[in-house]
Amino acid sequence: MELILLRHPRACGAGGRCYGRLDLAADAAALRHSIAHSAGLRGLPVFTSPARRCRALARALHPAPVILPGLAELDFGRWEGCLWDDIPRDEIDAWAADPWNYRPGGGESALAMTERWRATARQLYASRLPKAVLVTHAGLIRLALGDAGLLPPEHRLDAPIAHDTPYRLELSCPP
């Protein structure tokens, strides 16, 4: 199964802010740009994160995209919506010291998100579709590419993931 992962358009009000599950809308100009750059993917099955910024692009690609909660971004708990500069330094340092197990803001660890991605990948694989588009988030795309061996382990949590760029991976068996 070929998966084409797309990062949502730039979000409104995201500048300097911690957001994962925070349901920010897509910036209108960024959404138009994303739609234009993704036009070649219309007609394929589309699965999307529940976030508005993802659903807006997904609806432009398919009249009835399937919402998959497993495609959501990392849950930053009480950090959601806070300015990064307002999050206590000791909490950021604790996260940096153990990024796989630490639960930022009491939310979700990267390890838990990885397990969530793997369960979602198994669900997608069971659909037996030859190809599908996933409209999702930078964090989940990094973990999916890393799980597929397309990112080195040291960059699974920090590789740059561009908007409007399709990231392709072959899901040959469920992880």
HUPESUL-V618424 format. One record per residue. RES is the residue in three letters. PHI is phi in radians with two decimals (* if undefined). Layout:
# HUPESUL-V618424
[[RES:PHI] [RES:PHI]]
This chain:
# HUPESUL-V618424
[[MET:*] [GLU:-1.59] [LEU:-1.91] [ILE:-1.97] [LEU:-1.67] [LEU:-2.12] [ARG:-1.42] [HIS:-0.97] [PRO:-1.12] [ARG:-0.90] [ALA:-1.65] [CYS:-1.24] [GLY:1.27] [ALA:-1.56] [GLY:-0.94] [GLY:1.25] [ARG:-1.89] [CYS:-1.43] [TYR:-2.56] [GLY:-2.37] [ARG:-1.42] [LEU:-0.97] [ASP:-1.53] [LEU:-1.43] [ALA:-1.35] [ALA:-1.31] [ASP:-1.10] [ALA:-1.03] [ALA:-1.16] [ALA:-1.13] [LEU:-1.11] [ARG:-1.04] [HIS:-1.10] [SER:-1.08] [ILE:-1.08] [ALA:-1.09] [HIS:-1.33] [SER:-1.87] [ALA:-0.95] [GLY:-1.18] [LEU:-1.67] [ARG:-1.06] [GLY:1.70] [LEU:-1.48] [PRO:-1.07] [VAL:-2.19] [PHE:-2.04] [THR:-2.43] [SER:-1.10] [PRO:-1.21] [ALA:-1.11] [ARG:-0.96] [ARG:-1.12] [CYS:-1.50] [ARG:-1.05] [ALA:-1.07] [LEU:-1.22] [ALA:-1.03] [ARG:-1.16] [ALA:-1.28] [LEU:-1.62] [HIS:-2.66] [PRO:-1.17] [ALA:-2.46] [PRO:-1.16] [VAL:-1.63] [ILE:-1.47] [LEU:-2.08] [PRO:-0.97] [GLY:-1.15] [LEU:-1.62] [ALA:-1.18] [GLU:-1.33] [LEU:-0.96] [ASP:-1.54] [PHE:-1.58] [GLY:0.93] [ARG:-1.23] [TRP:-1.32] [GLU:-0.92] [GLY:1.48] [CYS:-1.32] [LEU:-1.22] [TRP:-0.95] [ASP:-1.17] [ASP:-1.62] [ILE:-1.41] [PRO:-0.94] [ARG:-0.98] [ASP:-1.13] [GLU:-1.26] [ILE:-1.10] [ASP:-1.11] [ALA:-1.11] [TRP:-1.14] [ALA:-1.09] [ALA:-1.27] [ASP:-2.56] [PRO:-1.13] [TRP:-1.39] [ASN:-1.90] [TYR:-1.20] [ARG:-1.85] [PRO:-1.02] [GLY:1.13] [GLY:1.38] [GLY:-1.46] [GLU:-1.99] [SER:-1.44] [ALA:-1.10] [LEU:-1.13] [ALA:-1.13] [MET:-1.14] [THR:-1.08] [GLU:-1.11] [ARG:-1.11] [TRP:-1.06] [ARG:-1.09] [ALA:-1.13] [THR:-1.17] [ALA:-1.07] [ARG:-1.10] [GLN:-1.10] [LEU:-1.12] [TYR:-1.06] [ALA:-1.16] [SER:-1.22] [ARG:1.08] [LEU:-1.29] [PRO:-1.29] [LYS:-2.69] [ALA:-2.68] [VAL:-1.80] [LEU:-2.04] [VAL:-1.69] [THR:-2.61] [HIS:-2.19] [ALA:-0.98] [GLY:-1.05] [LEU:-1.22] [ILE:-1.07] [ARG:-0.99] [LEU:-1.14] [ALA:-1.14] [LEU:-1.14] [GLY:-1.12] [ASP:-1.08] [ALA:-1.48] [GLY:1.38] [LEU:-1.65] [LEU:-2.28] [PRO:-1.18] [PRO:-0.90] [GLU:-1.24] [HIS:-2.04] [ARG:-1.17] [LEU:-1.96] [ASP:-2.41] [ALA:-1.09] [PRO:-1.17] [ILE:-2.15] [ALA:-1.44] [HIS:-1.26] [ASP:1.13] [THR:-2.09] [PRO:-1.32] [TYR:-1.89] [ARG:-1.87] [LEU:-2.55] [GLU:-1.75] [LEU:-1.77] [SER:-1.54] [CYS:-2.78] [PRO:-1.15] [PRO:-1.23]]
